[in-house]
Amino acid sequence: MSNLTLSLDEELLRRARMRALERGTSVNALVREYLEDFAGDSPAREGIREFLALARGTSASSGAGGRAWTRDGVHGR
């Protein structure tokens, strides 16, 4: 793992540390998560890609006219 040095205003870093503390994490972890997301390498982004690939591969459809759901029909009344 590589290190990165940032130059930040002291007040900005203080506020960032307070917000990170409120979330139960660190500024370092927040920056790492942001960069993972920015670079397109986050686990959440990969999960979304996998879900969309599965959805494209299914034949489920609402049809040309869509579905007309009714409250009674959904609840079997």
Secondary structure, DSSP 8 states (H G I E B T S, - for coil): ---------HHHHHHHHHHHHHTTS-HHHHHHHHHHHHTT--HHHHHHHHHHHHHHT------TT-----HHHHTT-
